[in-house]
Amino acid sequence: MCHFYILFSAELDKFYIGHTSHSLSERLRKHLSDHKGFTSKSKDWAIVYSEPYESKSLAYRRELEVKKWKSSLRIQKLIDSAG
């Protein structure tokens, strides 16, 4: 099982959009570990939304689709719609 996911950092007031073929908890652990990259700027990332996919390519396609929105408001509406 693969996942498309959205993380949020309250400290940065930013979203991070990604996909993974690992479990969501393992992927979050990696984002919170010491590394270089966008999510290394904060240690308060939380998974606020996810969608399961049968393949990594489908999850990646969804990631690219949402990234093209370039709209925090639209991303927030997606998260809110999941209730």
N, C-alpha and C positions, 0 to 999 in steps of 0.2 A: 504494500500500500504506500502510495506517495501522497504528499500534501502540498497544497498552496497555503501560505500563511502570511499573516500580517502581525508584526510586533509594534508595540508603542512604548516610547520612553517619555514619561511625564517630565523628567528633568530637561530633556532636549525639546519636548513638545513636537516630536517627530515620529513618523511611521517608518517602518522598514518592511519591505515586501520581498518574499522569497518563496522557494520551493525546496522540498527535500524528499529523499527516498528513505531517510531514517525516521525514527519516531520523533514526534514533535518535542518531547521532553529532552531527548538527546540533542536535537538541533538547538534548542534554547540554551542548554548547558554550554554548547560550543560558542554561541553568541556572547554568553556572559563570562567566558574564560578570557585569560590574557591572550590577546592576539592583535594583529594590525588589521584595520578595516573600519568601515563606518560604525559598526555596532560596538567597537572598542571605546567609543567616546563616552559611554555611559554604562552603568551596571544595573539599571532598573528596568531593562526591557521585559515586557510581558507579552505573551501571546493573546491577542485580542480577537483574532478571527482565523479560521482555517476551513479548508474544503478538502475532502479526500478525492484522490484520483487513482485510476487503475495503472497508470504509467507515468513515468517521470516526464516524458515529453508533453503529456496533457497538462500536468501541473505547471511545467515551465511555460507552456502556451498561455495559461491563465495568468501567471505572474507577469508576462509581457503585456497582456491585455490591460491589466489593472495599472501597471506602471505608465502606460500610454495616457491614462486619464490625466495625470499630472495635477490632480485636484484632491486636496485633503478633505474638502467637503464631501466629495463623491465617495471617497474611501470611508469616511465616517458614516455616511448613509448606508453603505454596504454592511458595515459592522453593526449598526443599529438595527438593520433589517433582520439580522440573525437572532435578535432578542436575547 
